[in-house]
Amino acid sequence: MPRAPVRSVSRQIDKATAEGTFERLTQPGQIAVVYSNRAEREEYLQYLGYLRHLGYIEAGVEDLELADMQGVRGLHALRVAIAAAPPVHSGDALPDDPAALVRAVAEVFQVPTAGAMEAA
């Protein structure tokens, strides 16, 4: 199957829904990480475990199958809630501002944030 351009897929993911529901993947106060294979899933779970260990995200990871989108099939996502009160760390481990945290996580995963896509 030909791969859809990344920019096109990024815009579609913002509107993606969980398979069999009308629930949007992107939710306020949550981080969603989209993956296409088991190896990516395992790597992202390690990153999320680290963020959980630091107290930046809540316990519990939703593992979702995404509904097919135009030109894109078979995607899955991990979704976690951002901690209501981020921990206070000495030094600059991760930012306390939720928007800055989302940008930092996106940088770790090497993906553009929604704001970066709109600016492009």
Buried (B, 14 or more C-beta within 10 A) or exposed (E): EEEBEEEBBBBBBEEBBBEEEEEEBBEEEBBBBBBEEEEBBEEBBEBBEEBBEBBBBBEEBBEBEBBEBEEBEEBBBBBBBBBEEBEEEEEEEBBBEBEEBBBBBBEBBEBBBBEEBEEE
